[in-house]
Amino acid sequence: MEVRTFPIYPPSAALFAKVLALLFIVNCIFFALLTLGIYAVIDADGPVGRIAAPVALITSLLIMLFIFFSVFTWFYLIGRRTSFALLETHLIIRNSAHGKHFTYDELKTEEARIVDLQAEPQYRPGAKIFAVKAFFFYGGAFHLHTGEKAHVFLTNTPKAVYIPSHRDHALLLSPDDPEAFLEALREFKPKST
């Protein structure tokens, strides 16, 4: 059989922009309050108040903005580059941070189904085990609200594919086309031993 690749449902660019704008505002407010606090205890007309404090504060603000913007941009990009490939022998989750592969013998493909995360909130990711969690992308190992462990690769889509497994982790994936992914997954049968 031919390899079938399904991209992840694209993370929201608008939500990503809102997160960055909110980070910028929160950082600026924090540094404005820090500036007021520092200038309340130092001599504003002395060399520290005129030279050292502004340089230190501006440098710190720029470093913090760079760190936060870099981290969230990385989260967004790994979310966009995630895909799910169905090969003859196994399912591969292509993701630069937490990529995984599963043989069909490990998956209960006959029990896989599409879940509506708004109507069935128990399937939403909860506490992280080892994962990346942003407002627009979840990737890695999580506890679901059901208490079950799952490998989650999910963007801000209302529908996801839930795949139980014979291992200790289920899968919760958000392909761009969940119906086509589920149909293709069921075509790949476990190899009988």
Summary of the structure (lengths in Angstrom):
residues: 193
radius of gyration: 22.5
end to end distance: 19.4
largest distance: 81.8
contacts: 579
relative contact order: 0.17
helix: 41%
strand: 30%
